[in-house]
Every structure is written in C-alpha cells, then in structure tokens.
Amino acid sequence: MKTTVSLIKADIGSIGGHIRTSDEILDLCKKKLQEEKGKLLIDFYVTRCGDDVELLMTHESGVDAKEIHSLAWDTFKEGAELAKEQGLYGAGQDLLSDAFSGNVRGMGPGICEMEFEERPAEVIIAFMADKTEASAFNLPLYEMFANPFNTAGLVLDPKLHDGFKFEVHDVKGSRKIILDTPEESYDLLALIGLTDIYAVKRVYRKSGEISAVASTEKVNMIAGRYVGKDDPAMLVRAQSGYPATGEIVNPFARPFFIAGWMRGSHRGPIMPVAEKDANPSRFDGPPRIICLSFSMKNGVLSTPVDVFSDVSFDNARRQANEMADYMRRHGPFQPHLLPPGEMEYTTLPEVMKKLESRFEKL
C-alpha cells in the first residue's frame, strides 16, 4: 500500500496582530478533518505555527489529489469565515481566490506532499515555520542530506554513503533542476545560497525514493502584491536509509539568518521553539519554527514528539535572541532591511516617484 502524507498550511486569521491562530479555528479544522477520517483520510493532525494553520493528513489518494486539496480549501474557507466573525486580523489572508479550481497550488496556501511505500517503522518529521521565506529550508536541507559534519551517516552508513538528489526550483523563473550530491555539491551550493531565487523543493535517495519535500510557494508572486511572508512547511523521512532524527533536527541547533520577520522585509534569526511557544510577537518575530516527529503505521499517526521543546535547543533560542538584538540595532538599514528586490512590503517606488524630479546629474 502506498501512503500519501500531505501538509497544507495557510494564514486565515490571527489574534492580536500576526501572532497566533485562535483555538476556536483549530477546533473547527479538527472537526472538519475528523468528519473525513476513515473516508478520505486515514489520519490527521492539526496545529499552528504562529498565525498559520497547519493541516497534516494521511490518505491513499496520491499527491495533488483534488479531493484532498478541496477538503483543505473548504476547511480554510470556513476557518476564515470564523476568523471574520471573531474579528481576527488578516482573516483569509492566504486565500487568494473565491473559487476552488481542483488544486490549491497557486491559490495561496503552502503545500508539501509525499507518496511512498511504508517501511516497517516509518518516521515522518514535520517542520512548520512562521515569518520567513519559502527558501528558509535550503541551508538545513543541505546539512541534513549533504554535509557529513552534520550527518555522520553520510560517512558511516552504507545506505546513505552514495548521497542524495536535490530538486531545486527557480521560484522566479518557474523552472527546476536536479543535482546529485556529493558529486555536484558545489554547483548545488552556488544555487541554493541565493535564497531569493532558488529553493530546494525535494530531496531523493539515489534510488529514487522521496526523502524530503518543502513548500516553495511565494505568496506575493502569486498575488502580485504583499499579502504576508511565505511561511514554509516541510516533511522529512528519517531513519533506516535516511538520516537519523537527530541528524535531521541538528541544523536548527545553530540559528541562521533568513528573510522575513516584520512585514516580510527584514533579515532575522530563525528560532526553534516548542508548539506552545510559536507566538512571534517581538517585531512580529523573531521568525519561529516548530518540529513534530511522528511514527506511522498503515497511515495512522502516533502522538508526535515536540522535538524543539527539548532543553538541548535552549542555547539556540538564546543565540537567536542575541542575533535578533544585533539585527534590530540596524533599524531601517541593511543588512537588517532587505534590498528592494527582496522586500515584500515597501513604499520605495512611491518615495522614488516623489523625489525623482529633485535628483540632479553628477
């Protein structure tokens, strides 16, 4: 039996600004998915990271299944209506259309899905981020699947020793390329270091099995205007032919800078936190990420382990706060402020238009 795991997320309304989804919206989403458990769905888990609702679903319908995407869309639409009734901020923000067209791709929500034959002991790790760009997973994915200083299995485990294949998307040029590691590691790094252009979409074993998938939808490019940061999600398979859980989560023990934060226009550190602490408030941040690790059998999900609640990530949180202090000192100056081509929210064109007549040739 092939099992599909779908993680679909959207910002449909938040309490007190861009901080967190309401419990009532989460309860509504759980009720909607519960109605389909044993029908469309095998199992599900609903949570939130900051102001984003996260729907994790298992089923047998395959990737891009109309009925699954329709369920997610209807759930988000009902949740957005409740958000309006509650007077929440940004109600329906990520829902860019009134009409479902058979697939939520290009309609605002972020999507990552994978289909595979289950192993006897299947481990699925779900990462969910808020206040950050679509390519925020480029660096950690490289470390998980291509850096032996992070993933000892690349050296020690015969099942990992041949390396992995990275599917990289040019999110501005609407094209993709697949690169092999370790053979093309330098070529891969030359691309994915340019996080405003390239995003790792999928990672595969050399034999073809899916290893990881991330959402790479850039909401502002879909909408043609600022509607919020992309806030990506990611699914990763662990153990038995893949990096160990500890190797997969280790990259987040050292905070790194990403684009996003306030108004989607600033660089800041991504902070690993427990589910309950995913409430970005300071300057709408710092950007947050949560990590839930599941065991799965015949599509049924275990109770998750809230990985970043571990005290071993306390130092990462301390470092992230120090990095946030440092960047905030720059105020409206780069490198805290993103360059014009990367900002999702800017009055610069209006300012330049107003000042244009006052410029003089040197």
N, C-alpha and C positions, 0 to 999 in steps of 0.2 A: 504494500500500500504506500502510495506517495502522499505525504502530508505537506500542506502549504501553511506557512506562517506569514501572516500579514500584520504589519504595524502601520496604522494610518493615523495621522495626527492633524489637529487644526486648532487655531486660536479662535474661539467662538464667544469670548466674553470673560471679563476678569473683575474681581473685587478690588476697589480702591486704586484703580490705575492698572498698570500692566504687571500685577503681582501674582495673583493665583486664581484659578478656576473655583467656582463655588461648589460646595458639597452637593447641593441640590442638582446641579448639572451633571456631576459624576454619577449620582444615583439614577438620574434619568437615563444616562448612557448605559449603565449596568442593566437597567430594566429592559431597555431595547434589545440588547445583545442576549440577555437571558431568554427572551422570547424565542430566539433562534437557536438556542443550544439544543443539540440533538436533531436539528433540522439542517439549516445552512451551516451552522457552526458545530465543531466538535467541542471547543472550549474557548474561553476568552479571559482577558484581564484588562480592567480599565483603571487608568491612573492619570496623573497630570504632572507636568514639569513646568512650574511657573504658571503662565496663563494658557498653556497648551493642553488640550485634552488628548490623551493617547489611548487608542483602541488596539489592543493586541489580540488577534484572533487566529485560531487554528481551524482548518477545514480541508476538504478534499477537492475543491473547485479549481485549483491551479492559480497561477499568477495572472493578474489583470482580469479576474472573473467579474463579470457585470453584476451578478447578484451580491457579491461581497462588497464591491465598491458602492453599489446602490444602498446597501444596509448602512455603511459608514456615512454616506452622504445624508441619508434620511435622519440618521442619529444626530449628526452635526446640525442639520437644519432645525430639528426640534429643540436641540440644546441652545441654539442661537435665539430661537423664539423665547425660550425660558429666560435667557440672559437679558433680553429686551424687557421682559416683564419685571425682572429683578432690578433693572436699571444699571446693569453691569457695563463697564467700559469696553468699547471695541466689540460690541455684540455682532457676531457673524463676520468678523474682520477678514478671516481667511477664506470665506465662501464668496468666490468672485463671479458667480452666475446664479441665476434663479432656476435654471433648467439642467437636470442631470442628463448627460449625453452617453451614458453607458460605461464611463470610466472617470474617476476623479482626477486623473493626471491632467495638468493644465488648468484645473479649476480652483486651485488654491491650497488644498491640503497637501501635506507631505506624505509620501508613500515609500515603504521598503517592504519587499516580499521575497520569500524564497520557497522553492518546492524541492523536496528531496525524499529519498528512501530513508526512513528512520533507522538509526543504529540501535543495538540492544539497550544502550544507555545514552540517550540523546540529551545533550546540554545546549540550551539556547540562551544567549545573553542579549538583553535588550538595553540599548543606551538611548536616552532621550535628553535633548539639550534645549535650553531657552536663552534668548537674547544673543544668538550667534548665527554665523553664516552657514550656507549649505556645505561648504568645504571644510568645516571645522574638524572633520574626522580624517583628513588627509595625513596629518602627522602621526596620530596614534595608529592608523591602519598600517602605515609603513613600518612603524615599530613592532606592531603585533606580528606581521607576516613577512618582514624582510630584514629586520635588524637583529642579528644574533646577540647583541649586547643586551637586548630586552628579552628576546625569546630564545632561551637556551636550546629548545627543541630543534631549532634550525641546524644546530651543530650535533646534538646528541640523539635525536630521534630519527631513525631511518625513514619514517613515514613523512617527515617534514623536510628532510635534507635536500630534496630536489627543488624546493622552493614553490612559489605560487605565481599565479597570473593576475594582473591588476587591470581591470576595465576602467579607463579614465574618460570622463566626459568633459568636453569643452562646452561649458554651460552658456557661453555667449555665442559660440559658433555652431551649436547644435550638431556636433559630431563626436565620435568616440574613437578610442584606440585601445588595444590590448597589449600590454608589455609584460615580459617574463622577468621574474627575479629568481636567482641573483644576476642572471646574465645581463639584463638591461636596467640594473638598479640606478645607474647614474642618469640614464635617459628618463626614467620614471621620476627621479627627484627633480630633474630640470623642469618637468611639467608641474608636478603637484605642489611644488614650493610656491607657484604662482596661484595662490588660493582664490584670487578674484576671477580667475579664468577657468581653472581646471579643478575638478572634484572627482575623487575615487568613488565610483558607483558600486562596483562589485569586486570581490576577490574570489578566485577559484583555485582549487588544487590543480596541479599539472594534469591530473587525470580527468578533470572536468567538473568535479563535484563543487557545488556552491559552498563558499566558506563564510562570506560576509556580504551584506548589502546595506547601502546607506541611501537616505532620501537626499536628492540633489536638486529638488525643485527650487528655483529662485522666484519667490512670490512677486517681487517688484517687476521682474521681467515679464511675468505672465500678465500682471495687471496694467503695466505701463505707467505705474505711479507708486509712490511709497504706501505700503499697507502693513509694514512691520517686517522684522527680520525673519529669516527662513526657518530657524529653529529646527535643525535636522534630527532625525532618529536613525538608529542603526541596529541591525540584527547580526550577531556573530555566533557561529557554531564553535564549540570548544571540546577539547579532549579527543583522544582516540583518532589520530590522523590530522588533528588541528591543534593550534596552540592551546596550552592549558589555560584554565580560567585565570589563574594567577598571572600568566604572561599576557593575557588579553586586557586585564584591568590595570596592569602595572604602568603603562604610559601616562595614566592620569595622576600618578603619584608625584609627577613633576609638572606643575601648571605651565601652560604655554599661552602666548597671546593669540587672540583671534579677533576678527572683525565683528562688530555688532554693538552690544551694550546699549547705551542711551540713543534712541532714535535711529538705531542701525547704522550709526555714523562714527563710531569710536572703536579703538582697539582696547581690549582688556583681557584679563586672565580668565580662563575657564576653570570654574571651581567645582570639584567633585563633592556632592552632598548626598545625604540620605533623602528619601522621598519626602519626608515631612519638612525638610529644610530647603526645598526647592521653591523659595519665595523671593525672587530677586527684587530688592527694594532700593538699595543704595545706587543712585544714578541709574535706576532700572537694572541693577545688577549687583555684584559682578555676574557675568554670564554663568549659568549653572548647568550641571549635567548630573543625571541620576543613572544608576546601573542596577538592573534586576536580572539575576541569574536563575533560570528555570531548569528543572529536569522535565522531560516529556516522554510519555509512553502512549503510543497509538493516538497521538494528537492531544492527549489530556495533559494539562499543565500542572506541575506541582505548585505549592506555595513558594513564592520567589524568595531568594536571599537578597536583601537590600545591601548590595556589596559596599557601596561607599559610606554606609553607616559605620563601617569598621574603623576603629581608632587609629589604624595604621595610615589612614588618609588625613588625620588631624594636621600633620605637618604641611600637607599640600594645601589645606584650607588656610593655614597661617601664611604660607608663602603667597597664595593668591591674594589675600587681603593686603599684604605688603606691596605686591605688584600693582594692585588697584590704587593704593595710596600714591605710588610713584607716578602712575599714568595720569591720575586726576590732577596732579600738580601742573600739568601742561595746559589744562583748560581747553580753549579753542585752538591750540597749536598742535601741529603734527609733532611726533608720531601718534599722539593720542587720537587726534582727529584724523579721519581717513582722508586720502586725497579725493578730489572731486569725482573722479571716475568710479570710485568705490562707494561713495556715500549714497544711502537710500533715501535720505531726507535732507534737502539742502535748499537754501534760498539763494545760493550763489548766482544762478542765472539772472534772478531778479536784481541782485545787487550789481552785477556787472552791467546789466542793461541801464540801470540808473546812473552809473558812473562813467559809462562809455564815452560820453561827449567831453568829459573832463580830462581824459588821458591825452598827453602830448607826446609826440615823437621825440626820441632821444637824439 
